[in-house]
Amino acid sequence: MQIGIGLPNQVRNVDPTVIPRWAGKSEQAGFSTLGTLGRNAYPGVADTVTLAAAAGATSRIGLTPAVLLAPTWPATLLAKEVAGIDGVSGGRLTLALGVGGRPDDFVAPEYGMKGRGARFDRDLRTFHDVWAGEPVGGGSNPAVPHGTRQVPILMGGGVPATMQRMARWGIGYIGGAGPAAMLAPVFEQARAAWTEAGREGSPRLVAIAYFTLGDPDSGRANILDFYAGSDFAELSVQAASFSPDAIKTIVAQWEEVGADELILFPWTPDLAEIDRLAEVVF
């Protein structure tokens, strides 16, 4: 199982200048992927900006938002943003997408919660058309340079439509930051949907978990702040790791479940967290 690390882009009032430094240091430490957490209605740095900064500061490590709330965007604009990030990175982006569940994140007019699932289904087709170089805007010009690839997609979410979308459009599934035992059945659902759709091989299965080693009290407070008003606040804290032994347990649990990769997200922007985590997992 590969081990990735998150960027602290969604810690409240994070200093944006830490992002490229965090990215470079994480690559040097040997992590497989840099992840982002996304909310629009929160004082952090946007996933797309964070991923672009990380792409420019690195040369080998993978990039994955976990997850990007696709229906909050106009589809063609998001497809163009994603293609640019992937191009700058040299093809290191794996796009993880979800429909979103918090009304305040739907900040763009005409891109609200209502109808987001159907809109997402249309968006997935639009993404692939844009990346294929189809003309946009009613003219003859494509939105992306020639040679843009179809960016690989992971699907996140817990409704049946998620697995259907994954089997049709994706390369695999990405879970939420809950206990491995709770999400193990969801991984099984992903495997079953993949097989039922006649896809070859197995879906890529990615897990995420939260940690803070240097200042656990701040980490807990930041998680609760990020999820304030959500049913997931207490569960997210309970599932987080605040000691080396807890992280080792989480890693072992996800290995047993069969995750292909585990991305561990920090809840303070302390650059020393990178070395602390590396000492535990490598």
Secondary structure per residue as TSV (DSSP state, phi and psi in degrees):
chain	resnum	aa	ss	phi	psi
A	1	M	-	360.0	130.2
A	2	Q	E	-77.8	153.3
A	3	I	E	-121.7	119.2
A	4	G	E	-108.3	174.7
A	5	I	E	-136.3	143.1
A	6	G	E	-83.1	158.9
A	7	L	-	-93.2	148.9
A	8	P	-	-86.1	39.7
A	9	N	T	-69.7	-19.1
A	10	Q	T	-110.9	20.8
A	11	V	S	-78.2	132.2
A	12	R	T	-52.2	128.1
A	13	N	T	58.6	32.6
A	14	V	-	-58.2	144.2
A	15	D	-	-75.6	113.2
A	16	P	T	-58.4	-23.9
A	17	T	T	-68.1	-13.4
A	18	V	H	-74.8	-20.5
A	19	I	H	-64.1	-53.4
A	20	P	H	-64.2	-32.7
A	21	R	H	-67.5	-41.1
A	22	W	H	-62.4	-42.1
A	23	A	H	-62.7	-49.3
A	24	G	H	-63.1	-41.4
A	25	K	H	-67.5	-36.3
A	26	S	H	-67.8	-39.2
A	27	E	H	-62.5	-44.3
A	28	Q	H	-63.3	-30.8
A	29	A	H	-75.1	-16.6
A	30	G	T	101.6	13.5
A	31	F	-	-71.8	151.1
A	32	S	S	-78.5	-33.8
A	33	T	E	-147.8	147.6
A	34	L	E	-103.7	125.6
A	35	G	E	-109.5	161.2
A	36	T	E	-129.0	152.8
A	37	L	-	-109.7	141.4
A	38	G	-	-125.2	129.0
A	39	R	-	-144.1	140.2
A	40	N	S	-82.9	-38.3
A	41	A	S	-92.1	62.2
A	42	Y	S	-162.0	143.0
A	43	P	S	-82.0	69.5
A	44	G	S	-125.2	-160.8
A	45	V	-	-108.0	133.3
A	46	A	-	-57.3	147.6
A	47	D	H	-54.8	-47.1
A	48	T	H	-64.6	-40.3
A	49	V	H	-65.5	-43.4
A	50	T	H	-62.6	-44.8
A	51	L	H	-66.5	-38.1
A	52	A	H	-64.6	-42.1
A	53	A	H	-63.4	-41.7
A	54	A	H	-66.5	-37.9
A	55	A	H	-61.5	-41.5
A	56	G	H	-72.5	-21.0
A	57	A	H	-95.9	-1.1
A	58	T	-	-135.6	173.1
A	59	S	S	-138.2	-12.0
A	60	R	S	-128.3	-36.9
A	61	I	S	-70.0	145.3
A	62	G	E	-72.7	165.6
A	63	L	E	-133.7	130.2
A	64	T	E	-149.7	121.3
A	65	P	E	-78.9	143.3
A	66	A	S	-135.6	76.5
A	67	V	-	-124.2	163.5
A	68	L	E	-84.7	132.5
A	69	L	E	-85.7	86.6
A	70	A	G	-58.8	-42.9
A	71	P	G	-71.0	-3.0
A	72	T	G	-83.2	-3.9
A	73	W	S	-115.2	150.7
A	74	P	-	-64.5	130.2
A	75	A	H	-61.5	-43.3
A	76	T	H	-65.5	-39.3
A	77	L	H	-65.8	-42.1
A	78	L	H	-65.2	-41.7
A	79	A	H	-59.6	-40.3
A	80	K	H	-67.1	-43.5
A	81	E	H	-58.2	-48.7
A	82	V	H	-62.6	-44.5
A	83	A	H	-60.5	-39.0
A	84	G	H	-65.3	-42.9
A	85	I	H	-62.9	-44.8
A	86	D	H	-62.7	-41.3
A	87	G	H	-65.1	-45.0
A	88	V	H	-60.7	-35.9
A	89	S	H	-78.7	-10.1
A	90	G	T	78.3	29.3
A	91	G	S	84.0	36.0
A	92	R	-	-105.5	4.4
A	93	L	B	-90.3	133.2
A	94	T	-	-116.2	118.5
A	95	L	E	-86.5	120.7
A	96	A	E	-108.2	127.8
A	97	L	E	-127.0	147.5
A	98	G	E	-145.1	169.5
A	99	V	-	-88.2	-19.3
A	100	G	-	84.6	152.2
A	101	G	-	-139.7	3.3
A	102	R	-	-113.4	118.2
A	103	P	G	-55.1	-34.0
A	104	D	G	-70.9	-12.9
A	105	D	G	-79.6	-13.2
A	106	F	-	-91.7	77.7
A	107	V	-	-91.4	-16.1
A	108	A	S	-85.6	133.5
A	109	P	T	-55.7	138.5
A	110	E	T	72.4	7.4
A	111	Y	-	-124.8	59.7
A	112	G	-	-92.1	-173.4
A	113	M	S	-65.4	-38.9
A	114	K	T	-62.1	127.9
A	115	G	T	76.1	13.3
A	116	R	H	-65.9	-31.5
A	117	G	H	-66.4	-48.1
A	118	A	H	-63.8	-37.7
A	119	R	H	-64.1	-40.1
A	120	F	H	-61.9	-42.2
A	121	D	H	-60.4	-41.4
A	122	R	H	-66.9	-38.7
A	123	D	H	-60.8	-39.8
A	124	L	H	-59.7	-40.4
A	125	R	H	-66.0	-41.4
A	126	T	H	-61.3	-43.8
A	127	F	H	-53.7	-49.8
A	128	H	H	-67.3	-35.7
A	129	D	H	-66.3	-43.2
A	130	V	H	-61.6	-47.8
A	131	W	H	-65.0	-24.9
A	132	A	T	-79.8	-5.3
A	133	G	T	89.3	19.1
A	134	E	-	-68.5	147.4
A	135	P	B	-61.7	150.1
A	136	V	-	-127.6	161.4
A	137	G	T	70.6	16.3
A	138	G	T	80.8	2.6
A	139	G	S	-106.9	-154.0
A	140	S	S	-107.7	-4.0
A	141	N	-	-90.4	136.9
A	142	P	B	-76.0	167.1
A	143	A	S	-91.2	-14.0
A	144	V	S	-129.6	157.3
A	145	P	-	-65.5	154.8
A	146	H	T	-59.8	138.4
A	147	G	T	95.4	-3.9
A	148	T	-	-59.8	135.3
A	149	R	-	-93.8	166.2
A	150	Q	-	-75.8	108.7
A	151	V	-	-68.3	128.8
A	152	P	-	-64.8	143.2
A	153	I	E	-122.5	132.2
A	154	L	E	-103.0	143.6
A	155	M	E	-105.2	139.4
A	156	G	-	-122.7	148.3
A	157	G	-	140.7	169.8
A	158	G	S	-122.0	8.9
A	159	V	S	-97.4	157.5
A	160	P	H	-54.8	-35.3
A	161	A	H	-61.5	-27.1
A	162	T	H	-59.1	-45.9
A	163	M	H	-69.3	-35.2
A	164	Q	H	-64.7	-42.1
A	165	R	H	-65.2	-41.9
A	166	M	H	-59.3	-46.3
A	167	A	H	-66.3	-29.5
A	168	R	H	-86.7	-44.2
A	169	W	H	-111.2	-19.0
A	170	G	-	-104.3	177.8
A	171	I	S	-107.7	-5.1
A	172	G	E	168.8	-165.4
A	173	Y	E	-127.9	144.5
A	174	I	E	-122.1	128.5
A	175	G	-	-89.8	169.8
A	176	G	-	-84.3	179.7
A	177	A	S	-88.2	55.7
A	178	G	S	-110.1	177.5
A	179	P	-	-62.0	146.5
A	180	A	H	-59.6	-39.2
A	181	A	H	-63.6	-34.5
A	182	M	H	-72.9	-34.8
A	183	L	H	-92.9	-10.1
A	184	A	H	-55.4	-44.8
A	185	P	H	-62.3	-30.1
A	186	V	H	-68.8	-39.3
A	187	F	H	-60.9	-39.0
A	188	E	H	-64.7	-38.5
A	189	Q	H	-62.3	-39.3
A	190	A	H	-63.7	-44.0
A	191	R	H	-62.5	-42.3
A	192	A	H	-65.3	-43.5
A	193	A	H	-62.4	-38.0
A	194	W	H	-61.8	-48.1
A	195	T	H	-65.5	-43.4
A	196	E	H	-63.4	-28.6
A	197	A	T	-81.9	-3.2
A	198	G	T	77.8	18.9
A	199	R	-	-75.4	144.2
A	200	E	S	-80.9	152.8
A	201	G	S	70.1	-145.1
A	202	S	-	-132.4	152.4
A	203	P	-	-70.6	148.2
A	204	R	E	-74.2	129.7
A	205	L	E	-116.2	118.4
A	206	V	E	-118.6	133.8
A	207	A	E	-112.8	154.7
A	208	I	E	-127.2	152.0
A	209	A	E	-148.2	160.6
A	210	Y	E	-110.1	147.3
A	211	F	E	-150.1	156.2
A	212	T	-	-151.4	126.4
A	213	L	S	-109.6	-38.9
A	214	G	S	-76.6	-36.7
A	215	D	-	-142.8	76.0
A	216	P	H	-56.0	-35.5
A	217	D	H	-62.9	-42.8
A	218	S	H	-65.8	-38.1
A	219	G	H	-61.0	-47.7
A	220	R	H	-60.0	-45.3
A	221	A	H	-62.7	-39.2
A	222	N	H	-69.4	-36.7
A	223	I	H	-64.4	-47.3
A	224	L	H	-62.3	-37.0
A	225	D	H	-66.4	-43.9
A	226	F	H	-62.6	-38.4
A	227	Y	T	-100.0	14.0
A	228	A	T	-53.4	131.8
A	229	G	T	85.5	-0.5
A	230	S	S	-107.4	151.5
A	231	D	T	-68.1	-14.1
A	232	F	T	-90.1	-3.2
A	233	A	H	-59.3	-59.4
A	234	E	H	-65.7	-39.9
A	235	L	H	-60.8	-40.2
A	236	S	H	-64.6	-39.6
A	237	V	H	-67.4	-43.3
A	238	Q	H	-63.0	-32.9
A	239	A	H	-85.4	-10.4
A	240	A	-	-76.0	161.1
A	241	S	B	-113.1	132.0
A	242	F	-	-126.0	17.5
A	243	S	S	-152.5	157.3
A	244	P	H	-56.8	-42.0
A	245	D	H	-63.0	-38.9
A	246	A	H	-64.9	-39.3
A	247	I	H	-65.1	-43.0
A	248	K	H	-60.4	-38.1
A	249	T	H	-65.5	-44.4
A	250	I	H	-60.9	-44.6
A	251	V	H	-60.0	-46.0
A	252	A	H	-62.9	-39.7
A	253	Q	H	-65.0	-42.4
A	254	W	H	-72.5	-32.3
A	255	E	H	-61.4	-42.4
A	256	E	H	-65.0	-36.6
A	257	V	H	-68.9	-25.8
A	258	G	T	101.3	23.4
A	259	A	-	-66.2	140.9
A	260	D	S	-80.3	-27.6
A	261	E	E	-152.3	144.6
A	262	L	E	-122.7	123.2
A	263	I	E	-106.0	120.4
A	264	L	E	-100.1	120.7
A	265	F	E	-99.7	130.5
A	266	P	E	-81.2	154.9
A	267	W	S	-122.5	20.2
A	268	T	S	-138.9	154.7
A	269	P	-	-89.0	21.1
A	270	D	-	-72.1	114.9
A	271	L	T	-58.8	-24.5
A	272	A	H	-65.8	-18.3
A	273	E	H	-61.5	-29.6
A	274	I	H	-62.4	-49.0
A	275	D	H	-67.2	-37.9
A	276	R	H	-60.3	-45.2
A	277	L	H	-68.4	-41.9
A	278	A	H	-59.4	-37.9
A	279	E	H	-64.1	-28.1
A	280	V	H	-82.9	-42.4
A	281	V	H	-97.5	-14.2
A	282	F	-	-112.7	360.0
